[in-house]
Amino acid sequence: MQRILIIIANCVLLAFLLIGLPAATREQWGNLQFSSAPTGRLLMFWGLGIAAAVNIFVALFLIKVRKSKILCWEWAAVFGGLLLVFYAFTLGKLNFHWLRHALEWLQKHF
């Protein structure tokens, strides 16, 4: 039961961060966008960092069962990895030009 609760809580948090947060911070009226990009990025950084920290805290101090601890550590790694990817994307170190080039190559050859 504890493992199911951990999975459900983390899935809800992940959906909130990846779907709900961008939708809530983007305000659009017609073709004009009024939202602040730095505010959305800051909220995403804090959300991912807090999610990873809470999973680490729960694994260290609140859960005694080994399998549930491992599950919390795995979720902490997922949120930490997403935080690193989002940080690299924000700095411009991670881009998707390779995908565009690959799709253009496929379009030419097929």
Secondary structure, 3 states (H helix, E strand, C coil): CHHHHHHHHHHHHHHHHHHHHHHHHCCEECCEECCCHHHHHHHHHHHHHHHHHHHHHHHHHHCCCHHHHHHHHHHHHHHHHHHHHHHHHHHCCCCCHHHHHHHHHHHHHC
